[in-house]
Amino acid sequence: MTQADPHGPAGDEPITVTDNRRVDPETGEVRGQGESTPADGSDSAPAAGAAPAPEESATAASDEVAELTAALQRERAQFANFKRRSEEEKQGRVAYGKQVLIEKLLPILDDLDRAREHGDLETGPLRAVADKLVGTLDSEGLVKFGESGDEFDPDLHEAVQHDGSGAEPVIGSVYRSGYRLADKVIRTAMVTVTDPVPAVGDAAGSGA
């Protein structure tokens, strides 16, 4: 067993003791030859994988938090877009289903219009049924258009006959009413086109 020079400068180096015993007296395990242990019991070699400085740890933690926050914001934005698209698709399906059903009821409304023209809806139970059906469809946004005297609009009216000069065409007779569901035209009106009826003053002036 060797020992460092006791007359050397105190505190420069730790005193090292070489223990050549094959068996560790504390653990009873066989160990390698020539293990040196400082006299003060501390490990002379620096520990592997030493912890980083506090500043580096704080910077790394801050960067990780920022990255996770950005990822969370992206996920929330994607979820919000998905939810919005799903709601729009749902509303579109509901509107389409409503339109299909109402289009199937339009021939019934045509029959009711003809019955009303013949005076069959003045009284009786059929009038009550007709009023309920029309009221229900009106509450769903169905709007009827195409009346005699209205200005002719080729986007809304289908002309089957033209009478007059056509300078300022208006609707003459209505063969089939048109219908609009909300802002969408689901059926054009079938009409005849004629000239507008002159005003009373204009008619009197022209006859003078």
C-alpha positions in Angstrom: 0.0 0.0 0.0 1.5 3.3 -1.1 0.9 6.8 0.2 1.4 10.2 -1.2 4.2 12.5 0.1 2.8 14.0 3.3 5.2 17.0 3.0 3.7 18.0 -0.4 1.6 21.2 -0.7 -1.6 20.7 1.3 -4.9 20.8 -0.6 -3.3 20.5 -4.2 -4.3 16.9 -4.8 -6.4 14.4 -2.9 -4.6 11.6 -1.1 -5.0 8.4 -3.1 -5.0 5.0 -1.6 -4.6 1.9 -3.7 -6.5 -1.1 -2.4 -5.3 -4.4 -3.9 -7.8 -6.6 -2.2 -9.7 -8.8 -4.6 -12.8 -8.8 -2.4 -14.5 -5.6 -1.5 -14.8 -5.7 2.3 -18.1 -3.7 2.2 -20.0 -5.6 -0.5 -18.1 -8.9 -0.6 -17.9 -8.7 -4.4 -14.8 -9.5 -6.4 -13.4 -6.4 -8.0 -10.7 -5.5 -10.4 -7.0 -5.0 -9.5 -5.6 -1.6 -8.7 -8.8 0.3 -8.0 -7.8 3.6 -6.5 -10.1 5.5 -4.2 -9.4 8.9 -2.9 -8.8 9.0 0.9 -11.7 11.4 1.4 -14.0 8.7 -0.3 -14.9 10.9 -3.2 -14.7 9.9 -6.9 -11.7 11.5 -8.5 -13.1 11.1 -12.1 -15.9 13.4 -13.2 -19.4 11.7 -13.3 -20.5 10.7 -16.8 -23.6 12.5 -18.2 -23.4 15.4 -15.8 -26.5 17.5 -15.5 -26.6 20.6 -17.8 -26.4 24.1 -16.4 -29.7 25.6 -15.1 -29.8 28.2 -18.0 -29.6 25.4 -20.6 -32.3 23.4 -18.9 -34.6 26.4 -18.7 -34.0 27.2 -22.4 -34.7 23.7 -23.5 -37.9 23.5 -21.4 -39.1 26.8 -22.9 -38.5 25.6 -26.4 -40.4 22.4 -25.7 -43.3 24.3 -24.2 -43.4 26.6 -27.3 -43.4 23.7 -29.7 -46.1 21.9 -27.8 -48.2 25.1 -27.7 -47.9 25.6 -31.4 -48.8 22.0 -32.1 -51.9 22.3 -29.8 -53.0 25.5 -31.6 -52.7 23.8 -35.0 -54.8 20.8 -33.7 -57.4 23.2 -32.4 -57.6 25.1 -35.7 -57.9 21.9 -37.6 -60.7 20.7 -35.3 -62.5 24.0 -35.6 -62.4 23.8 -39.4 -63.5 20.2 -39.4 -66.5 21.1 -37.1 -67.4 24.0 -39.4 -67.3 21.9 -42.5 -69.3 19.2 -40.8 -72.0 21.7 -39.8 -72.1 23.2 -43.3 -72.5 19.7 -44.9 -75.2 18.8 -42.4 -77.2 22.0 -43.2 -76.7 21.3 -46.9 -78.1 17.8 -46.6 -81.1 19.1 -44.6 -81.8 21.8 -47.2 -81.5 19.3 -50.1 -83.8 16.9 -48.4 -86.4 19.6 -47.8 -86.2 20.7 -51.4 -86.7 17.2 -52.7 -89.8 16.8 -50.5 -91.3 20.2 -51.5 -90.7 19.5 -55.2 -92.8 16.4 -54.9 -95.6 18.4 -53.3 -95.7 21.1 -56.1 -98.1 19.1 -58.3 -100.5 19.1 -55.3 -100.2 22.8 -55.0 -101.0 23.1 -58.8 -104.2 21.1 -58.3 -105.2 23.3 -55.4 -104.6 26.4 -57.5 -106.9 25.0 -60.2 -109.5 24.1 -57.6 -109.3 27.6 -56.2 -109.8 29.1 -59.7 -113.0 27.0 -60.1 -114.3 28.1 -56.7 -113.9 24.7 -55.1 -112.0 26.1 -52.2 -114.5 28.7 -51.1 -115.9 26.5 -48.4 -115.7 23.0 -47.1 -113.1 20.8 -45.5 -110.8 20.9 -48.6 -110.2 24.6 -48.0 -109.0 23.9 -44.5 -106.6 21.2 -45.7 -105.3 23.5 -48.5 -104.7 26.4 -46.1 -102.8 24.2 -43.7 -100.6 22.7 -46.4 -99.8 26.2 -47.9 -99.2 27.6 -44.4 -96.8 24.8 -43.6 -94.8 25.2 -46.8 -94.7 29.0 -46.3 -93.2 28.5 -42.9 -90.4 26.4 -44.5 -89.5 29.3 -46.8 -91.5 28.4 -49.9 -92.5 31.5 -51.9 -94.8 31.5 -54.8 -94.3 33.9 -57.7 -95.6 34.7 -61.2 -98.8 36.8 -61.2 -100.6 38.4 -64.1 -99.2 41.9 -64.7 -95.7 41.2 -63.2 -92.7 42.3 -65.2 -91.4 39.4 -67.3 -88.1 38.0 -66.2 -86.6 35.2 -68.3 -84.7 33.9 -65.3 -87.9 33.4 -63.4 -90.6 32.9 -66.1 -90.9 30.5 -69.0 -92.8 32.2 -71.8 -95.0 29.8 -73.9 -96.7 32.6 -75.9 -95.8 36.2 -76.9 -98.4 38.8 -77.6 -97.6 42.5 -78.2 -94.5 44.4 -79.2 -92.2 43.0 -76.5 -90.7 46.4 -75.7 -91.8 46.2 -72.0 -93.2 42.7 -71.6 -95.3 41.7 -68.7 -97.0 38.5 -67.7 -100.4 37.9 -69.3 -101.8 34.6 -68.2 -100.2 32.1 -65.7 -100.3 28.5 -66.7 -98.2 27.3 -63.8 -96.9 29.2 -60.8 -93.2 29.4 -60.0 -91.7 28.7 -56.6 -88.6 29.8 -54.7 -87.2 28.0 -51.7 -85.3 30.6 -49.6 -83.1 32.2 -52.2 -83.2 29.3 -54.7 -85.6 29.0 -57.6 -86.8 25.4 -57.6 -89.4 25.9 -60.5 -89.9 28.7 -63.0 -93.4 30.0 -63.8 -95.0 29.1 -67.1 -96.7 32.2 -68.5 -97.7 34.2 -71.6 -96.1 37.5 -72.3 -97.9 40.6 -73.4 -97.6 44.4 -73.3 -98.5 46.3 -70.1 -102.0 47.7 -69.8 -101.8 51.4 -70.5 -102.7 53.7 -67.6 -106.0 55.4 -67.5 -104.5 58.8 -68.3 -102.5 57.5 -71.1 -105.5 55.7 -72.6 -107.6 58.9 -72.5 -104.8 60.9 -74.0 -104.3 58.5 -76.9 -108.0 58.4 -77.6 -108.3 62.2 -77.8 
